[in-house]
Structure formats: structure tokens, C-alpha cells
Amino acid sequence: MKQPAITIPEGANHVLLHACCAPCSSAIVEWMLAHGIHPTIYYFNPNIYPRQEYEIRKQESQRHAASLNIKWIDGDYDHNQWLDAIRGMENEPERGSRCQKCFLLRLSATALMAKQMGITYFTTTLASSRWKSLEQIELAGHEAEQLAPGTRFWAQNWRKGGLYERRNQLLKEYQFYNQQYCGCEFSIRHNEVLPSL
């Protein structure tokens, strides 16, 4: 596997990895393990709709973690709370203010979980998707770390250095369920074809 030029933060031997799904986390987890980093997967995605879709993605993430004997944490699913948080932004385009708010909500929960567990660094598989804005993710991550003093957001483009290609290989190897939209009902409706950033 081609190794990406990724700088590991000093002391990041244990990382809380916010995972949106198994396909997106697979290559990241593999890379971390190969570099002596022990990830704990935190599955917190109240944006996903409908509930059946959420459960499928959740089960696949659990299956992946179990296959590698990695600790996996189930975040609460409260889609109504998420809807309240993004109220008024329903018609925003992908990569608009709704996505920014969604990232902040999920990464804030991740930062607080990291603090509770005594883990300094947290990062997210959201930064492995070519459909997401890395700038938005990084901004949300740094805002989130301010809400949980003592934590630090590991801002990383997780699709570089062959990791995106490796993701696609692992998707086939594990025969993961591969969703066709971000997760929320508004991303289904818009379903816009966006260029890679």
C-alpha cells in the first residue's frame, strides 16, 4: 500500500476517530494501526436518515471494528435534535451552512467524548470524502476542541497518499454496504454532483 505523507502529532498514540461509516474508516484505521496508533471508533451520526439507513451503517461499522478487535463506541441517535440544530438551513446546498453546522455538532460530541475518555487527539473520517469540504471540517474540528479543553483536533486530509484508493479496495474485500448519499434527507434531495476539492 502506498504510504501517504501524513504527519502524526506528537503523543497521538491513541486517537478517537469519529466514523461516519465503515467504508470511510477502513483505510484510515488500517493506516493508523500500521503506524502504531490505536484508534477508538466513535459512531455519532444523528444526521443519518432514515433510521433504517442509520442502523445499516452502524452495524457495518461495528462489524469492521470487531474484525480488528478495536474499541467501538455507539453515540446517541437523536435525529430530531439534529433537525433542530440545522433548522432554517434545510434548503442550503451541499457544502453550505447546513453541512458546517452538522460537522460542528458531530465533532463537538467527539471532542467531549475524547475528553471524557482522557484521549487528547480526535479526528474524523469525514475528511476522507471527496464530497466534503476539508476547510469546513477543519473549522468545525478546531471549534469543537475549544469546547473540550485539553483535546486537540487532528486536521488531516485522509484521502491523500493512496488512502482513497485503498478505501475502495477494502470496501470490496469486506463487502461493506456502500451508501449512495451523505446521510441526511436533504443530501438525498439535492444529490448534487460536486467537484473534488
N, C-alpha and C positions, 0 to 999 in steps of 0.2 A: 504494500500500500504506500502510495506517495505521501510523504510526511509534510504537513503544512508548516510554514514559518509562523509558529504561534509562540508568543512569549508567555510563559507561565508566571503568574505573580508570585513573589516570594512568600512562602508559607502556605501556598494553596495546595496542600496535600490532601485536604478534604474539602469538597465543594458541594453546595446544594444546587442541584440542577433542576430548574423549572422546565418541565417537559410538556409540550403541547400534544405529543403523540409519540408512538413507538418508532415510526419511520424516521422522524426528525431527530430523535435522541440516539438512535442506534450507532451511527458513526462517531458521534461526539463521545458517547460512553466508551466505545472501543478505543478511541484515541486517548482519552483520559487514563484508562486502565493501563495502556501501553506506556504511559509516561509517569506512572507511579502516583496518579491522582485517584482518590477514592470518592466517586460521586454517590450522593444520595439523591434519588429521584423524587421530586415533589410535583405531584399531578394536581394542579389547581387551574381549572378552566371553566369557570361558570358561564363563559360566553357561548359555549357549545350548545347548539340547538339542532334537532330536538333531543330529548332525554335519551332516546334510544341510540342516537349517534354518539352522545357523550359516553354511554356505557360501553359501546363497542370500542371506542378509542381507549377508554380506561382499562378495559380487560386486556387489550393488546399491550399497553404499557406495562401492566402488571406481569404479563407473560414474559415480556422481554427482560424485565428486572429479575424475575425468578430464575430465568435461564442462566443468568450470570451471577446469581446469589448476591444481588445488590439490594440495599435497603430502599424501600419504596413507600412513600407517604401519600395518603389519599387526602386531598384538600376537599373542603366542603363544596357541594354543588348547590348554588342558590342563584338560579337564572334570573329570578325576579329582582334580586339585589343588583345584579349586573345590569338589567334593563333600567333600573332606577338610576344607576350611575351614568349611563350614556343617554339618558332621556334628553330629547331635543337634538340629538346628533344622528337620529336614525337614517336620515337621507344624505348624510355625508358620504363622499366617495371613499373607496378603499385608500388607505394611507392618509386619511383625513383626521379630523379631531376625534372621531369616534374610536379609531384604532389607537390613537395616542392615549386616550382615557382608559381603554381596555388594557393596554400594556401596563400602564401605571397601576391599575387595580391589581393585576395579577403579579406584577413584580414587587409591589408593596407587601402583599401577602407572603411572597417568597422571602423577602428580606426579614420580615418579622419572624417567620419560621426559622430562618437561619440563626437569628439572634437567640431565639428560644432554645435552639439545639446547641448553641455555642460554636457555630460554624461562621468563620469570618467571611468567606467568599461565596457569592452566589452568581449564577449566570443562567442563560435561557436558550432553549432550542429555537425560540422564535427567530434568532439571528442566523438560523440555518436555511431559512426560507427565502427564495428569490422574490417572493411576492410581498415581503415585508420591507419596510424602511429601516435600515440599520440606524439611521440618525434618530428616528422616533424611539427605537428600542433602547438605544444608549441614553437618551434623555430621560426616559422613564426609569431606567435602571439606576441612574445617578440620583434622581428624585427619591426613589424608593430607599436607597441606602441612607438618605438623610432622615428617614422616618424610623430607622432602626440603627441608632448609633452603635458603632463597633463592627458593623458589616461593611463589606465593600463589593461593589458590582464589578464583575469581570466582564468588561465590554470586549466582545470578540466576534469577528466575522467567522462563523462556524461553517461557512460554505466554501471557504478557500482551501487551497492545497490538496485537492482531491477528495475532501470530505463529502461534498455534494454527490460526487460520482459513487463514492463508497456507500453512501446512504442508499442509493438506488440498487446497488448490489445486495446489500443486507436486506432490503425490502423483499427482494426475490428469495434470498436464502431462508429468511424466517417466514416467508409467505404472509407478511403483515397485511392487514386491511389498510388500504391506501385511500384516504378520503379525497374528495374532489373539490373541496372548498374549505375556507379558513375555519369556519365553525359556527359563526352566528347567522341568524336568519337574514341579516342584511347583506352579508357577503354572498349568500346564495342568490339573493335578488339581483344584486349588482353584477356579480360574476364577471367582473371586468378583466380583460386581458391586459396585464400591466407589463411594462418593460422591466428588465432586471436592473437593479441599481448597483 
